[in-house]
Amino acid sequence: MHGGASTGWLLMALCAVSGAYCLLRTRTGTPQERRTARSEALMGFGMAAMAVPAAVLSPPGWAWAVYAVLFGAAALRALRPALRGGHHLHHLIGSLAMVYMAVAMAPAVTGSGGGGHAGHGAASAGAGGIPVLTGALLVYYAFYVLGSAGRLLPGAAVTPAGGGAVGRAPGGFGGGTDGRPELTTACRLTMGIGMFAMLLTL
């Protein structure tokens, strides 16, 4: 994330593609699956917007307040389903992490003439994150990325007691419940990597 604008462009592209795929998923599946896909599309597009290199588009100071309010509302919406655990809890953590990054980046914007942007090296100079909280989120997303990557490995199939693989485990820690769980897991993996990279700038 400290490598310059090219890293920001790459992160922006990956998150935007992931958000677009999640948006496509909102057209099929159960109501719960469509709701999950909408939440993930919002996360993907939000991360893509935050990752645009500041040299190309410096956000106004109020943009970070908009991010905080938007993802704060998403966190409130995810709060009740998160009580049931599973991937809903991950959505809640992700929304709260976005609020945290928006609040942490706001002083960098106002204090450096709009130069602070997540995904841009200059942002790290003025960002004001809480080290303990940032570290906890980094650990969470590191494990999330490893868990999601593990589900994409060829041998990560569920074997019932009677023998014979029946496919990958749906839902849960990075799994997918739609007709293409591997693509869903790959999108979640991409956004997990993106969140980890953004948190490194705080």
N, C-alpha and C positions, 0 to 999 in steps of 0.2 A: 504493500500500500504506500510505501515511501518512494516508489520508483518513478513517480511522475504521472503525467496525464494518460499514458498508454495503459497503465494498470486500471485507472478509473474508467476508461473507455471499455476495457475488457469486462470489468465487473458490471458496468451498466448494461452491456449487451447481453451477458449471461442472465442477469436478473430480469431484463425485459423479455427475453425469450421464455424464461420460466414463467413469468407472469402471463404471457400470451397463451402458453399451453394450459395453464390453470384456468384461464378465461374460457378456453375451448371446452374444458371439462365441465363448465357450468351448464352446458347444454344437455348433458346426459346424466344418468344415474339417479339415485334416490334423492329426496329433498335434503337429507343430511349430507350426502356426498356433494351436492351442488353448493350447499352452504359452506362446506369446507373448502371447496375449490374457489369460491368467491373470496374467502379470507386469505387464501394463499395467493390469489391474483393481486389483491390489494398489497400484500407484503412484497411480492415481486416487483410491482410497478413502483411502490414507495422506495424500495431499496435502489432501483434503477435511477430514480430521480435524485436520490441523495448521492449517488456515485458519479454523477456528471462532473467532469473536471471543472474546477472553479475558474480555470483560465478561459474556458469556453463560455460558461454561464455562472456568474456569481449570484447566488440567491439573495434576495432582499432580507433584511433582518426579520421581517414578520413571517417569512417562509417557515422558519423553525418552529414558531408558535403554531402554525397551521399543521405541521407534521405532528407536533405533540398532541394537539386536540384531536386530530384524525385518528391516530393510533391509540390515544387514550379512550376514545369512543369504541374502537375495535376491541380493546382490552376489556372494557365493561361488558361488551356483547359476548365475549368469550368466557367471562367469569363463571356464569352458571353452568355451561356445558363442561368447563374445566373441572368442576367438582366430581365429574364422573371419570376423570383421568384420561388415559390414552392420548391421542394426538391433539385433543382439545386443550390439554394442559400446555402442550408445546406452542399452540397458537397464542395462548395467554402470555407465555414467557416471551415469545417473539414480539408481540405488540408492546409489552412493557419495555423490552429492550430498545425498540424503536423510539418510544417516548424518552427513555433515558438518553439515547444518543442525540435526539433533537435538543433536549435541554442542555446537555453537555456541550454541544456544538454552538449554541446560541451566543455565548460570550465571545467565541472566536470570530463570529460574523461581525458583531457590533464593535469588537475591539480591534479588528484588523482590516476594516474597510471592506468587509464582504469576502475576505480571502479564505475563510474557513469553510471547507466542504468535505463531508465524509468521503473517503476514497481518494483524497488529494493530500499530498505530502505536507502542504502548508497548514492543513487543518490540525495536524498533531501538535503544532507549535503553540496553539492557543486553546485547544480543547481542554475542558475542565472536568473530566470524569473522576469518579471516586475509585481509587485503585482497587479496593477490596471488592466492590461491586463489579467493576470491569473484569477483574480476575475471575470472579465466580461465573460470570457470563461466558468468558472465554473457555473455562473448563467445561461448562455445560455444552457449548457448541462444539468443542473438540470431541467430546464423547458422542454427541449427536451425529456429527459428520462420520466418525468411525463406525457407528452403528448403522447408519444409512448406507455407507460404502460396503459394509459387510453383507447387507441384504442384496447387493447387486452382484456379488461373487457367484460363479456358476454352482458352487456346492451349497449355497444358502437356501436349501429347500427343506420343507417340512416333511419329516418321515414319520408316519403313524406307527402305532404299536405293531400292526400286522405286517409292516414292511412296505416299501414302495414309496417313492417320492410323489407328493401330490401338489407340488408347487410351492411358491414362496408364501411366507406368513403374511396375511393381510393386516392392514391397520397397524396400530401400535407405534413402536419407536422407528418412525421413518418409513413404515410400510404403506402400501397403497390398497385401496378397496375397490377401484374401478376396474374396467376391462383390461387396462395396461398398467399393472402395478409397477413394472420396471421403470416406465417413463415417469410415473408419478414420484417414485422414490428418487429417480435421477434429478427431478426438478427440486425436490425437497433437499437433496444433497447439495445442489448448486446454491440454493438460497442459504443453507447452513454455512457453506464455505464463505459466501458473501458477507453474512452477518459476522462471522469470525474475523474476516479481513477488516471490516469496518470498525469493529471493536478495538482492533489493534491500533487504530489511529487516535484513540482517546488517551 
